[in-house]
Amino acid sequence: MTGQLAAARARVHDVDALRGFALLGIFIVNITFMASGFPGNLVADPAYSSTFDDVVRGLSSVFVDMKFYLLFSFLFGYSFTLQMDAAARAGADFAPRMLRRIAGLFVLGVLHIVLLYGGDILTTYALVCLILFWMRGARDRTALRVAAIVYGVVVLSMVSSGLFLDSSSFLPPETEALANAERTTQALLGGWGDIIGQHLGGLPLLVLQAVSMQGPTALAMFLLGMVAGRRRLLTQVRGDEPILRRIQWIGFPVGIAGGLAYTLGGGNGTTLAVAASVATAPLLTAAYVATLLRVMHHPRTARVRAALAPAGRIALTNYLVQSLLGLLIFTGIGLGAAGSLSPLATIGLALLIFTGQLAASAWWLRRHRYGPAEWLLRWATNGSRPGWRKDTSG
């Protein structure tokens, strides 16, 4: 019995630690859009156009961009099965619980868009989760086939568009893009009205991105995660499985090659380049996961899991806090630092903030059962207010 309990705890820590790792990657991407109006307009800030700045941006494109939300989506699907298990243990009907949870997530996402950061993922997750909810009874084979078809359609549509449509015809000339980027940066330096207006003004692009790429690819990862959760693939990991090495040997070369094609091919401004990244990003993401699992289960580096798990356990709170800090650091209602940090400084700031979140998450969970956002979402899910503090009297 003791061994089973230890295995269960290890399983939860593995999932939480992977989620914490994904949270870091997502923040490194998001903070670039929080810090300046140039990335969102697909141009580099002329103030940071040195070779070194280009190398930093290129490394982020190869190794980070468009990779970590796939891992986050996979873990969302995995956790979906844990929610089903929790409902079964409580003797509760899963359907109303989950639908309330989805509604709560959507509301948080809307507030996130309006008040904190226009590049929200929560609303997309909530809407796509309705499809996952509808498919919860599908057989594993069916779920895997649907995931492959959905992801394949996204890649093929991008390749077709890249071959037969001139993507440059849909984008403004560079001079216009630079002017738009400058206006966006100035809007970031304004007050609440300017910031909320900018967030709402970006909704059409957010919806287009969600419908054309982020939503479908998230659904594919949700389904893969659901199948993995059903099979409890993360419950028996030892770290020395040969499959983990094979994933690394395949995932790193193919994934990095795709990242290079994406970066050198023009990044988000070129459809074929984006297609290369979308097609290969799952392999690089899988290689990251395999590497982290091996690290976390090695006796000398097992502390990595202990460091990451608390942040992943309250990932929703940390995700929202990251946006709040971005608002306070870069916009006019805070320090007004938009446009004043180089690419390296921006990434360094992300690492510094995330390090603080690791410590803060561990401190918080020693005293509380849930993060603030998780507590609200659990309240919506169960329909009753959960306990807040841990009982430390004993």
Disulfide bonds with the S-S distance in Angstrom:
none
